[in-house]
Amino acid sequence: MQLEAYLQRDDRIVLPIGSTEQHAYLSLATDSILAERAAVEAAEALGVPVLPVLPYGITPRFGAYPGSPSLRPETFVAVLGDLLDSLHGQGFRRIMLLNGHGGNAPAGLLAQEWSDAHADAQALYHEWFGPQTYAVIRDIEPHGQHASWWENFPWTRLEGVIVPDEAKPPLDDAALQESDPRAFRELAGDGSFGGPYERPQEDLDRVWQSAVAEARDRLEHGWD
């Protein structure tokens, strides 16, 4: 009933999308946690509702790490397409897909194709680490990829788990791309792709403030 009343004055909604996968010393739900939290904090000031995060994505490379289930790309795209169609049928016309997992990139193309097919609606794709936020990340620390310091927030940490003090050397990306899941795990070891495992809280605050502000700006001004 609250959403019916909301639709009388606004037609925006946010669908966070994530993944459940290894993140070295961090939570398996890191990507989902980051996507949903960024969505909630960005949308709250605008009064825009946020759906529960879709917690499974495309992550076949991590198949040898227990607790990292993956969807096939076609399954993932079909699920998102169904959700967009369903929300559209209920009256939502501006739907932001706020992504927390790099492997979910096909959602960006889907959003564009879905928007092209619906003259009265738009799906907007946004990653929590958008261009402005990624620039902040690299300004703070030029090194660090998957499961490194810039995903290590208080809300993605595991109680009692201590991360290594020393940075991990970067992985050989070309070798990773050519590996099956078991060989991939042998190369990736703990799962981090390299860089420092943690940074001071003030650095994380800079990153998160940028992420929320960037997502809020797109949610407010990013529509055609």
DRENPA-3360 file (N, C-alpha, C; in nm, 2 decimals, always signed):
BEGIN
1 = MQLEAYLQ = +0.08/-0.12/+0.00/+0.00/+0.00/+0.00/+0.09/+0.13/+0.00 ~ +0.20/+0.12/+0.07/+0.29/+0.23/+0.07/+0.35/+0.26/-0.06 ~ +0.38/+0.15/-0.13/+0.44/+0.17/-0.27/+0.34/+0.21/-0.37 ~ +0.21/+0.17/-0.35/+0.10/+0.22/-0.44/+0.09/+0.37/-0.42 ~ +0.10/+0.42/-0.30/+0.09/+0.56/-0.27/+0.22/+0.63/-0.33 ~ +0.33/+0.57/-0.31/+0.46/+0.63/-0.37/+0.45/+0.65/-0.52 ~ +0.39/+0.55/-0.59/+0.38/+0.55/-0.73/+0.29/+0.66/-0.79 ~ +0.22/+0.73/-0.70/+0.14/+0.84/-0.74/+0.22/+0.97/-0.76;
9 = RDDRIVLP = +0.34/+0.96/-0.70/+0.43/+1.08/-0.71/+0.57/+1.06/-0.77 ~ +0.61/+0.93/-0.78/+0.74/+0.90/-0.83/+0.74/+0.76/-0.89 ~ +0.83/+0.74/-0.99/+0.83/+0.60/-1.05/+0.97/+0.54/-1.05 ~ +1.05/+0.58/-0.96/+1.19/+0.53/-0.95/+1.19/+0.42/-0.85 ~ +1.28/+0.32/-0.87/+1.31/+0.22/-0.77/+1.45/+0.16/-0.80 ~ +1.52/+0.11/-0.70/+1.66/+0.06/-0.72/+1.66/-0.09/-0.69 ~ +1.72/-0.16/-0.78/+1.74/-0.31/-0.76/+1.89/-0.33/-0.75 ~ +1.95/-0.35/-0.63/+2.09/-0.38/-0.62/+2.12/-0.53/-0.67;
17 = IGSTEQHA = +2.23/-0.55/-0.73/+2.27/-0.68/-0.78/+2.41/-0.71/-0.73 ~ +2.43/-0.83/-0.68/+2.56/-0.86/-0.63/+2.61/-1.00/-0.67 ~ +2.68/-1.07/-0.58/+2.73/-1.20/-0.60/+2.76/-1.26/-0.47 ~ +2.76/-1.39/-0.46/+2.81/-1.46/-0.34/+2.93/-1.54/-0.38 ~ +3.05/-1.49/-0.34/+3.17/-1.55/-0.39/+3.29/-1.52/-0.29 ~ +3.40/-1.60/-0.31/+3.51/-1.58/-0.22/+3.56/-1.44/-0.23 ~ +3.60/-1.38/-0.11/+3.67/-1.25/-0.11/+3.79/-1.26/-0.01 ~ +3.87/-1.36/-0.03/+3.99/-1.38/+0.06/+3.94/-1.38/+0.20;
25 = YLSLATDS = +3.98/-1.27/+0.28/+3.95/-1.27/+0.42/+3.82/-1.20/+0.46 ~ +3.75/-1.16/+0.36/+3.62/-1.09/+0.38/+3.50/-1.18/+0.36 ~ +3.38/-1.12/+0.38/+3.26/-1.20/+0.37/+3.24/-1.25/+0.23 ~ +3.18/-1.37/+0.22/+3.14/-1.42/+0.08/+3.03/-1.33/+0.02 ~ +2.96/-1.25/+0.11/+2.85/-1.16/+0.06/+2.90/-1.02/+0.03 ~ +3.03/-1.00/+0.02/+3.09/-0.87/+0.01/+3.02/-0.79/-0.10 ~ +3.02/-0.84/-0.22/+2.96/-0.77/-0.34/+2.81/-0.73/-0.32 ~ +2.74/-0.82/-0.25/+2.60/-0.79/-0.23/+2.58/-0.69/-0.12;
33 = ILAERAAV = +2.66/-0.70/-0.02/+2.66/-0.60/+0.09/+2.69/-0.46/+0.04 ~ +2.79/-0.45/-0.04/+2.83/-0.32/-0.09/+2.72/-0.26/-0.18 ~ +2.67/-0.34/-0.27/+2.56/-0.30/-0.36/+2.44/-0.25/-0.29 ~ +2.39/-0.33/-0.19/+2.27/-0.30/-0.12/+2.29/-0.17/-0.03 ~ +2.40/-0.17/+0.04/+2.43/-0.06/+0.13/+2.44/+0.07/+0.05 ~ +2.52/+0.07/-0.06/+2.53/+0.19/-0.14/+2.39/+0.24/-0.19 ~ +2.31/+0.14/-0.23/+2.18/+0.18/-0.28/+2.09/+0.24/-0.18 ~ +2.09/+0.18/-0.06/+2.01/+0.23/+0.05/+2.05/+0.37/+0.09;
41 = EAAEALGV = +2.18/+0.39/+0.11/+2.23/+0.52/+0.15/+2.21/+0.63/+0.04 ~ +2.23/+0.59/-0.08/+2.21/+0.69/-0.19/+2.06/+0.72/-0.21 ~ +1.97/+0.63/-0.19/+1.83/+0.65/-0.22/+1.75/+0.71/-0.10 ~ +1.80/+0.69/+0.02/+1.73/+0.74/+0.13/+1.69/+0.89/+0.13 ~ +1.79/+0.97/+0.10/+1.77/+1.11/+0.10/+1.67/+1.16/-0.01 ~ +1.65/+1.07/-0.11/+1.56/+1.10/-0.22/+1.42/+1.04/-0.20 ~ +1.41/+0.96/-0.10/+1.28/+0.89/-0.08/+1.25/+0.78/-0.18 ~ +1.35/+0.73/-0.24/+1.33/+0.62/-0.35/+1.35/+0.48/-0.28;
49 = PVLPVLPY = +1.25/+0.39/-0.31/+1.26/+0.26/-0.25/+1.37/+0.18/-0.31 ~ +1.42/+0.09/-0.23/+1.53/-0.01/-0.27/+1.48/-0.15/-0.24 ~ +1.49/-0.23/-0.34/+1.46/-0.37/-0.33/+1.57/-0.45/-0.26 ~ +1.54/-0.57/-0.21/+1.65/-0.65/-0.16/+1.75/-0.69/-0.27 ~ +1.87/-0.70/-0.23/+1.97/-0.73/-0.33/+1.96/-0.87/-0.39 ~ +1.98/-0.88/-0.52/+1.99/-1.01/-0.59/+2.13/-1.07/-0.56 ~ +2.14/-1.17/-0.48/+2.27/-1.21/-0.42/+2.35/-1.31/-0.50 ~ +2.31/-1.34/-0.62/+2.38/-1.43/-0.71/+2.41/-1.37/-0.84;
57 = GITPRFGA = +2.53/-1.39/-0.89/+2.57/-1.33/-1.02/+2.66/-1.43/-1.10 ~ +2.73/-1.37/-1.19/+2.82/-1.45/-1.28/+2.96/-1.45/-1.23 ~ +3.00/-1.57/-1.17/+3.13/-1.58/-1.11/+3.19/-1.72/-1.13 ~ +3.20/-1.77/-1.26/+3.24/-1.91/-1.28/+3.39/-1.93/-1.24 ~ +3.47/-1.83/-1.25/+3.61/-1.84/-1.22/+3.64/-1.89/-1.08 ~ +3.55/-1.86/-0.99/+3.57/-1.89/-0.85/+3.50/-2.03/-0.81 ~ +3.48/-2.11/-0.91/+3.41/-2.24/-0.89/+3.47/-2.33/-0.80 ~ +3.61/-2.32/-0.78/+3.68/-2.41/-0.69/+3.68/-2.36/-0.55;
65 = YPGSPSLR = +3.63/-2.25/-0.52/+3.62/-2.20/-0.39/+3.48/-2.23/-0.33 ~ +3.47/-2.31/-0.23/+3.34/-2.34/-0.17/+3.26/-2.22/-0.13 ~ +3.13/-2.22/-0.16/+3.05/-2.11/-0.12/+3.04/-2.00/-0.23 ~ +3.09/-2.03/-0.35/+3.09/-1.93/-0.46/+3.00/-1.98/-0.58 ~ +2.87/-1.99/-0.56/+2.79/-2.04/-0.67/+2.77/-1.94/-0.78 ~ +2.76/-1.98/-0.90/+2.75/-1.89/-1.02/+2.63/-1.92/-1.10 ~ +2.58/-1.82/-1.16/+2.47/-1.83/-1.26/+2.54/-1.83/-1.40 ~ +2.48/-1.90/-1.50/+2.52/-1.88/-1.63/+2.48/-1.74/-1.68;
73 = PETFVAVL = +2.56/-1.68/-1.77/+2.52/-1.54/-1.82/+2.38/-1.53/-1.87 ~ +2.34/-1.64/-1.94/+2.20/-1.63/-2.00/+2.10/-1.64/-1.89 ~ +2.12/-1.72/-1.78/+2.03/-1.72/-1.67/+2.02/-1.59/-1.60 ~ +2.14/-1.53/-1.57/+2.15/-1.40/-1.50/+2.07/-1.30/-1.58 ~ +2.09/-1.29/-1.71/+2.03/-1.19/-1.79/+1.88/-1.21/-1.79 ~ +1.84/-1.34/-1.80/+1.69/-1.37/-1.81/+1.63/-1.33/-1.67 ~ +1.69/-1.36/-1.56/+1.63/-1.32/-1.43/+1.62/-1.17/-1.42 ~ +1.72/-1.10/-1.46/+1.71/-0.95/-1.46/+1.60/-0.90/-1.55;
81 = GDLLDSLH = +1.59/-0.96/-1.67/+1.49/-0.92/-1.76/+1.35/-0.94/-1.71 ~ +1.33/-1.06/-1.64/+1.20/-1.09/-1.58/+1.17/-0.98/-1.47 ~ +1.27/-0.95/-1.39/+1.24/-0.85/-1.28/+1.21/-0.72/-1.34 ~ +1.28/-0.67/-1.44/+1.25/-0.54/-1.50/+1.11/-0.54/-1.56 ~ +1.07/-0.65/-1.63/+0.94/-0.66/-1.69/+0.83/-0.65/-1.58 ~ +0.86/-0.73/-1.47/+0.76/-0.73/-1.36/+0.74/-0.59/-1.30 ~ +0.86/-0.53/-1.27/+0.85/-0.39/-1.21/+0.78/-0.29/-1.30 ~ +0.81/-0.31/-1.43/+0.74/-0.22/-1.53/+0.59/-0.24/-1.53;
89 = GQGFRRIM = +0.55/-0.37/-1.52/+0.41/-0.40/-1.52/+0.34/-0.34/-1.39 ~ +0.41/-0.32/-1.29/+0.36/-0.26/-1.16/+0.36/-0.11/-1.16 ~ +0.42/-0.05/-1.26/+0.41/+0.10/-1.27/+0.54/+0.17/-1.25 ~ +0.65/+0.10/-1.23/+0.78/+0.16/-1.22/+0.84/+0.19/-1.36 ~ +0.89/+0.31/-1.38/+0.93/+0.35/-1.51/+1.08/+0.39/-1.51 ~ +1.14/+0.41/-1.40/+1.29/+0.44/-1.39/+1.35/+0.34/-1.29 ~ +1.42/+0.24/-1.34/+1.47/+0.14/-1.25/+1.62/+0.14/-1.26 ~ +1.69/+0.16/-1.15/+1.83/+0.16/-1.14/+1.88/+0.02/-1.10;
97 = LLNGHGGN = +1.97/-0.04/-1.18/+2.04/-0.16/-1.14/+2.17/-0.12/-1.08 ~ +2.19/-0.13/-0.95/+2.31/-0.09/-0.88/+2.39/-0.21/-0.85 ~ +2.50/-0.22/-0.92/+2.58/-0.35/-0.92/+2.70/-0.34/-0.83 ~ +2.73/-0.45/-0.77/+2.85/-0.46/-0.68/+2.95/-0.56/-0.73 ~ +2.93/-0.62/-0.84/+3.02/-0.73/-0.89/+3.06/-0.71/-1.03 ~ +3.19/-0.71/-1.06/+3.24/-0.68/-1.19/+3.20/-0.78/-1.29 ~ +3.18/-0.91/-1.25/+3.14/-1.01/-1.35/+2.99/-1.00/-1.40 ~ +2.92/-0.91/-1.33/+2.78/-0.89/-1.37/+2.77/-0.78/-1.49;
105 = APAGLLAQ = +2.87/-0.75/-1.55/+2.87/-0.65/-1.66/+2.77/-0.67/-1.76 ~ +2.73/-0.79/-1.80/+2.62/-0.81/-1.90/+2.49/-0.73/-1.86 ~ +2.47/-0.70/-1.73/+2.36/-0.63/-1.69/+2.35/-0.49/-1.75 ~ +2.47/-0.43/-1.78/+2.47/-0.30/-1.85/+2.42/-0.30/-1.98 ~ +2.45/-0.41/-2.06/+2.40/-0.42/-2.20/+2.25/-0.45/-2.19 ~ +2.21/-0.53/-2.10/+2.07/-0.56/-2.08/+1.99/-0.43/-2.05 ~ +2.04/-0.35/-1.96/+1.97/-0.23/-1.93/+1.95/-0.14/-2.05 ~ +2.05/-0.13/-2.14/+2.04/-0.05/-2.26/+1.94/-0.11/-2.35;
113 = EWSDAHAD = +1.94/-0.24/-2.37/+1.85/-0.31/-2.47/+1.71/-0.30/-2.41 ~ +1.69/-0.32/-2.28/+1.56/-0.31/-2.23/+1.50/-0.17/-2.24 ~ +1.59/-0.07/-2.22/+1.54/+0.07/-2.23/+1.50/+0.10/-2.37 ~ +1.58/+0.05/-2.47/+1.55/+0.07/-2.61/+1.41/+0.01/-2.65 ~ +1.38/-0.10/-2.58/+1.25/-0.17/-2.61/+1.13/-0.11/-2.54 ~ +1.15/-0.02/-2.45/+1.04/+0.04/-2.37/+1.05/+0.19/-2.38 ~ +0.97/+0.25/-2.47/+0.97/+0.39/-2.49/+0.93/+0.47/-2.37 ~ +0.85/+0.41/-2.28/+0.80/+0.48/-2.17/+0.88/+0.46/-2.04;
121 = AQALYHEW = +1.00/+0.39/-2.05/+1.07/+0.35/-1.93/+1.22/+0.35/-1.96 ~ +1.30/+0.34/-1.85/+1.44/+0.33/-1.86/+1.50/+0.25/-1.75 ~ +1.59/+0.16/-1.78/+1.67/+0.09/-1.69/+1.81/+0.15/-1.69 ~ +1.86/+0.19/-1.57/+1.99/+0.26/-1.56/+2.09/+0.17/-1.48 ~ +2.20/+0.14/-1.54/+2.30/+0.06/-1.48/+2.41/+0.14/-1.42 ~ +2.44/+0.11/-1.29/+2.55/+0.18/-1.22/+2.62/+0.09/-1.13 ~ +2.76/+0.10/-1.13/+2.84/+0.02/-1.03/+2.87/+0.10/-0.91 ~ +2.87/+0.04/-0.80/+2.89/+0.12/-0.67/+3.03/+0.19/-0.68;
129 = FGPQTYAV = +3.13/+0.13/-0.75/+3.26/+0.19/-0.77/+3.26/+0.26/-0.91 ~ +3.17/+0.36/-0.92/+3.16/+0.43/-1.05/+3.29/+0.50/-1.08 ~ +3.30/+0.57/-1.20/+3.42/+0.63/-1.25/+3.48/+0.73/-1.15 ~ +3.39/+0.82/-1.08/+3.44/+0.91/-0.99/+3.50/+0.84/-0.86 ~ +3.43/+0.74/-0.82/+3.47/+0.67/-0.70/+3.60/+0.59/-0.73 ~ +3.61/+0.53/-0.85/+3.73/+0.46/-0.88/+3.85/+0.55/-0.89 ~ +3.83/+0.67/-0.93/+3.94/+0.77/-0.94/+3.98/+0.80/-0.79 ~ +3.89/+0.81/-0.70/+3.93/+0.83/-0.56/+4.01/+0.72/-0.51;
137 = IRDIEPHG = +3.96/+0.59/-0.54/+4.03/+0.47/-0.50/+4.18/+0.48/-0.55 ~ +4.20/+0.51/-0.67/+4.33/+0.51/-0.73/+4.42/+0.63/-0.68 ~ +4.35/+0.73/-0.65/+4.42/+0.85/-0.59/+4.48/+0.81/-0.45 ~ +4.41/+0.73/-0.38/+4.45/+0.69/-0.24/+4.56/+0.58/-0.25 ~ +4.54/+0.48/-0.34/+4.63/+0.37/-0.35/+4.62/+0.31/-0.49 ~ +4.73/+0.32/-0.57/+4.72/+0.27/-0.71/+4.71/+0.12/-0.72 ~ +4.74/+0.05/-0.61/+4.73/-0.10/-0.62/+4.62/-0.15/-0.54 ~ +4.57/-0.27/-0.58/+4.46/-0.33/-0.51/+4.34/-0.36/-0.60;
145 = QHASWWEN = +4.30/-0.48/-0.61/+4.19/-0.52/-0.69/+4.09/-0.60/-0.61 ~ +4.04/-0.71/-0.67/+3.94/-0.79/-0.60/+3.99/-0.83/-0.46 ~ +3.90/-0.82/-0.36/+3.92/-0.86/-0.22/+4.04/-0.79/-0.15 ~ +4.07/-0.67/-0.20/+4.18/-0.59/-0.14/+4.12/-0.48/-0.05 ~ +4.20/-0.39/-0.02/+4.16/-0.29/+0.08/+4.03/-0.21/+0.05 ~ +4.00/-0.19/-0.08/+3.89/-0.10/-0.11/+3.76/-0.17/-0.11 ~ +3.76/-0.30/-0.07/+3.64/-0.38/-0.04/+3.63/-0.41/+0.11 ~ +3.73/-0.37/+0.18/+3.75/-0.41/+0.32/+3.69/-0.30/+0.41;
153 = FPWTRLEG = +3.56/-0.30/+0.42/+3.49/-0.20/+0.51/+3.44/-0.27/+0.64 ~ +3.41/-0.20/+0.74/+3.36/-0.26/+0.86/+3.24/-0.36/+0.84 ~ +3.16/-0.33/+0.74/+3.04/-0.41/+0.71/+3.07/-0.53/+0.62 ~ +3.19/-0.54/+0.57/+3.23/-0.66/+0.49/+3.33/-0.75/+0.56 ~ +3.37/-0.71/+0.68/+3.47/-0.79/+0.75/+3.40/-0.91/+0.83 ~ +3.48/-1.01/+0.86/+3.43/-1.12/+0.94/+3.49/-1.11/+1.08 ~ +3.41/-1.13/+1.18/+3.46/-1.13/+1.32/+3.57/-1.23/+1.35 ~ +3.67/-1.18/+1.41/+3.78/-1.27/+1.45/+3.88/-1.30/+1.34;
161 = VIVPDEAK = +3.86/-1.25/+1.21/+3.95/-1.28/+1.10/+4.05/-1.16/+1.09 ~ +4.18/-1.20/+1.09/+4.29/-1.10/+1.08/+4.35/-1.11/+0.94 ~ +4.36/-0.99/+0.87/+4.41/-0.99/+0.74/+4.56/-0.97/+0.74 ~ +4.64/-1.02/+0.64/+4.78/-1.00/+0.64/+4.82/-0.85/+0.64 ~ +4.94/-0.82/+0.71/+4.99/-0.69/+0.71/+5.05/-0.64/+0.58 ~ +5.11/-0.73/+0.51/+5.18/-0.70/+0.39/+5.09/-0.71/+0.27 ~ +5.12/-0.62/+0.17/+5.04/-0.62/+0.05/+5.07/-0.75/-0.03 ~ +4.98/-0.79/-0.11/+5.00/-0.91/-0.20/+5.04/-0.86/-0.33;
169 = PPLDDAAL = +5.14/-0.93/-0.39/+5.18/-0.89/-0.53/+5.07/-0.91/-0.63 ~ +5.06/-0.83/-0.73/+4.95/-0.85/-0.83/+4.96/-0.98/-0.90 ~ +4.84/-1.04/-0.94/+4.84/-1.16/-1.00/+4.87/-1.14/-1.15 ~ +4.90/-1.25/-1.22/+4.92/-1.25/-1.37/+4.78/-1.26/-1.43 ~ +4.73/-1.15/-1.48/+4.59/-1.15/-1.53/+4.58/-1.24/-1.65 ~ +4.68/-1.24/-1.74/+4.67/-1.32/-1.86/+4.66/-1.47/-1.82 ~ +4.74/-1.51/-1.72/+4.73/-1.65/-1.68/+4.60/-1.68/-1.62 ~ +4.54/-1.59/-1.54/+4.41/-1.61/-1.48/+4.31/-1.63/-1.59;
177 = QESDPRAF = +4.31/-1.55/-1.69/+4.21/-1.55/-1.79/+4.21/-1.69/-1.87 ~ +4.32/-1.75/-1.87/+4.33/-1.88/-1.94/+4.31/-2.00/-1.85 ~ +4.28/-1.98/-1.73/+4.27/-2.09/-1.63/+4.13/-2.14/-1.61 ~ +4.12/-2.27/-1.59/+3.99/-2.33/-1.54/+3.98/-2.30/-1.39 ~ +3.86/-2.32/-1.33/+3.85/-2.29/-1.19/+3.96/-2.34/-1.09 ~ +4.00/-2.47/-1.11/+4.10/-2.52/-1.02/+4.23/-2.46/-1.04 ~ +4.27/-2.44/-1.16/+4.40/-2.38/-1.19/+4.39/-2.23/-1.14 ~ +4.28/-2.17/-1.16/+4.26/-2.03/-1.11/+4.28/-2.02/-0.96;
185 = RELAGDGS = +4.23/-2.12/-0.89/+4.25/-2.12/-0.74/+4.40/-2.14/-0.71 ~ +4.47/-2.22/-0.78/+4.61/-2.24/-0.75/+4.69/-2.11/-0.77 ~ +4.65/-2.03/-0.87/+4.71/-1.91/-0.90/+4.67/-1.80/-0.80 ~ +4.55/-1.79/-0.77/+4.50/-1.69/-0.68/+4.52/-1.71/-0.53 ~ +4.54/-1.84/-0.49/+4.56/-1.86/-0.35/+4.45/-1.82/-0.26 ~ +4.47/-1.72/-0.18/+4.37/-1.68/-0.08/+4.25/-1.61/-0.15 ~ +4.27/-1.58/-0.28/+4.16/-1.52/-0.35/+4.17/-1.37/-0.38 ~ +4.26/-1.30/-0.31/+4.28/-1.16/-0.34/+4.36/-1.15/-0.47;
193 = FGGPYERP = +4.33/-1.05/-0.55/+4.40/-1.03/-0.68/+4.53/-0.94/-0.66 ~ +4.56/-0.90/-0.54/+4.68/-0.82/-0.51/+4.65/-0.69/-0.45 ~ +4.75/-0.63/-0.39/+4.74/-0.50/-0.33/+4.73/-0.51/-0.18 ~ +4.73/-0.40/-0.11/+4.71/-0.40/+0.04/+4.58/-0.46/+0.08 ~ +4.58/-0.53/+0.19/+4.45/-0.59/+0.24/+4.37/-0.49/+0.31 ~ +4.43/-0.39/+0.36/+4.35/-0.29/+0.44/+4.42/-0.15/+0.43 ~ +4.34/-0.05/+0.46/+4.39/+0.09/+0.46/+4.32/+0.16/+0.58 ~ +4.37/+0.27/+0.62/+4.31/+0.34/+0.74/+4.17/+0.38/+0.71;
201 = QEDLDRVW = +4.09/+0.39/+0.82/+3.95/+0.42/+0.81/+3.92/+0.54/+0.73 ~ +4.00/+0.65/+0.75/+3.98/+0.77/+0.68/+3.98/+0.76/+0.53 ~ +4.06/+0.66/+0.48/+4.07/+0.64/+0.34/+3.94/+0.57/+0.29 ~ +3.89/+0.47/+0.37/+3.77/+0.41/+0.34/+3.65/+0.50/+0.34 ~ +3.65/+0.60/+0.44/+3.55/+0.70/+0.44/+3.54/+0.78/+0.31 ~ +3.66/+0.82/+0.26/+3.66/+0.89/+0.14/+3.60/+0.82/+0.02 ~ +3.63/+0.69/+0.02/+3.58/+0.60/-0.09/+3.43/+0.59/-0.08 ~ +3.38/+0.56/+0.04/+3.24/+0.54/+0.06/+3.16/+0.66/+0.04;
209 = QSAVAEAR = +3.20/+0.78/+0.09/+3.13/+0.90/+0.07/+3.12/+0.93/-0.08 ~ +3.22/+0.91/-0.16/+3.22/+0.93/-0.30/+3.12/+0.83/-0.37 ~ +3.12/+0.70/-0.32/+3.03/+0.60/-0.38/+2.89/+0.64/-0.36 ~ +2.85/+0.68/-0.24/+2.71/+0.72/-0.21/+2.67/+0.84/-0.29 ~ +2.76/+0.94/-0.29/+2.73/+1.07/-0.36/+2.71/+1.04/-0.51 ~ +2.80/+0.96/-0.57/+2.79/+0.93/-0.71/+2.67/+0.86/-0.75 ~ +2.63/+0.76/-0.67/+2.51/+0.68/-0.69/+2.39/+0.77/-0.68 ~ +2.39/+0.86/-0.58/+2.27/+0.94/-0.56/+2.26/+1.04/-0.67;
217 = DRLEHGWD = +2.37/+1.09/-0.72/+2.36/+1.19/-0.83/+2.30/+1.12/-0.96 ~ +2.34/+1.00/-0.99/+2.29/+0.93/-1.10/+2.14/+0.89/-1.08 ~ +2.10/+0.86/-0.96/+1.96/+0.83/-0.93/+1.88/+0.95/-0.94 ~ +1.93/+1.07/-0.92/+1.86/+1.19/-0.93/+1.86/+1.25/-1.06 ~ +1.98/+1.25/-1.13/+2.00/+1.32/-1.26/+2.04/+1.23/-1.38 ~ +2.05/+1.10/-1.36/+2.10/+1.02/-1.47/+2.01/+0.97/-1.57 ~ +1.88/+1.01/-1.56/+1.78/+0.96/-1.65/+1.77/+1.04/-1.78 ~ +1.74/+0.97/-1.89/+1.72/+1.04/-2.02/+1.59/+1.12/-2.02;
% end
